[in-house]
């Protein structure tokens, strides 16, 4: 495989990756992990204690 072919393949892969990223950003609420129409899970982690400064 020549250098030019490797560059062509790398550019093609980069373009595909960037298109997928752009599609992901364009979809609203895609990061909640739920299906459309599904309520998001409530945060069940206990609240952390406030950090104590120097007294």
PyMOL commands that set and color helices and strands:
alter all, ss='L'
color gray80, all
select helices_A, chain A and resi 3-26+30-32
alter helices_A, ss='H'
color red, helices_A
deselect
rebuild
show_as cartoon
